[in-house]
């Protein structure tokens, strides 16, 4: 399972005080922050699990294939920063 990601999410976990203290003591033992310790617990738990994949809908697949055709025909181009800014301002 790859451990790199281009996006991340922040979550809030509520623990009973006694459990938080126990987890904090374990994190301290390893010289980790509590959040890093919990992250490692989750990584250890899911390391042998394949990430589920789901088939595309017919509509999404059709859109993708159309966009790929346009890309191969060079009907698309990379946007410059000012084009992106202009587009976002128009939203």
C-alpha positions as CSV (number, residue, x, y, z in Angstrom):
1,X,0.0,0.0,0.0
2,X,1.5,3.4,-1.0
3,X,2.0,5.7,1.9
4,X,2.2,8.9,-0.2
5,X,-0.8,11.0,-1.0
6,X,-1.4,14.2,-2.8
7,X,-4.3,15.1,-0.6
8,X,-4.9,14.7,3.1
9,X,-7.8,15.2,5.5
10,X,-8.0,16.4,9.0
11,X,-10.2,14.6,11.4
12,X,-11.3,15.2,15.0
13,X,-11.4,12.2,17.3
14,X,-13.0,12.3,20.7
15,X,-11.5,9.9,23.3
16,X,-12.5,9.3,26.9
17,X,-9.9,11.0,29.1
18,X,-8.5,7.7,30.4
19,X,-8.0,6.4,26.9
20,X,-6.4,9.6,25.7
21,X,-4.0,9.5,28.6
22,X,-3.0,5.9,27.8
23,X,-2.5,6.8,24.2
24,X,-0.5,9.9,25.1
25,X,1.8,7.8,27.3
26,X,2.4,5.4,24.5
27,X,3.1,8.3,22.1
28,X,5.5,9.8,24.6
29,X,7.3,6.5,25.0
30,X,8.1,6.5,21.3
31,X,8.8,10.2,21.2
32,X,5.8,10.9,19.0
33,X,3.0,13.4,19.1
34,X,-0.4,11.9,19.9
35,X,-1.6,12.6,16.3
36,X,1.4,10.9,14.8
37,X,1.0,7.9,17.1
38,X,-2.6,7.5,16.1
39,X,-1.7,7.9,12.4
40,X,0.8,5.0,12.8
41,X,-1.9,2.9,14.5
42,X,-4.2,3.4,11.5
43,X,-1.4,2.7,9.0
44,X,-0.5,-0.5,10.8
45,X,-4.2,-1.5,10.8
46,X,-4.7,-1.0,7.1
47,X,-1.3,-2.0,5.7
48,X,-2.5,-5.3,4.3
49,X,-5.8,-4.1,2.9
50,X,-6.2,-3.2,-0.7
51,X,-7.9,0.1,-1.4
52,X,-11.3,-0.6,-2.8
53,X,-12.0,0.4,-6.4
54,X,-15.3,1.1,-8.0
55,X,-16.3,1.0,-11.7
56,X,-17.1,4.3,-13.4
57,X,-20.7,5.0,-14.4
58,X,-21.4,4.9,-18.1
59,X,-21.9,8.6,-18.2
60,X,-18.5,9.3,-16.5
61,X,-16.7,6.8,-18.7
62,X,-18.3,8.4,-21.8
63,X,-17.1,11.9,-20.6
64,X,-13.6,10.6,-20.0
65,X,-13.3,9.0,-23.4
66,X,-14.5,12.1,-25.1
67,X,-12.0,14.2,-23.2
68,X,-9.2,11.8,-24.1
69,X,-10.1,12.0,-27.8
70,X,-10.0,15.8,-27.6
71,X,-6.7,15.7,-25.8
72,X,-5.2,13.4,-28.4
73,X,-6.5,15.8,-31.1
74,X,-4.8,18.6,-29.3
75,X,-8.1,20.4,-28.7
76,X,-7.0,21.1,-25.2
77,X,-4.1,23.0,-23.7
78,X,-2.5,23.7,-20.4
79,X,-3.9,26.8,-18.7
80,X,-1.6,29.6,-17.8
81,X,-1.9,31.0,-14.2
82,X,-3.7,34.2,-15.4
83,X,-6.2,32.0,-17.3
84,X,-6.9,30.0,-14.1
85,X,-7.2,33.2,-12.0
86,X,-9.6,34.7,-14.5
87,X,-11.7,31.5,-14.6
88,X,-11.9,31.3,-10.8
89,X,-12.8,34.9,-10.5
90,X,-15.7,34.3,-12.9
91,X,-17.2,31.6,-10.7
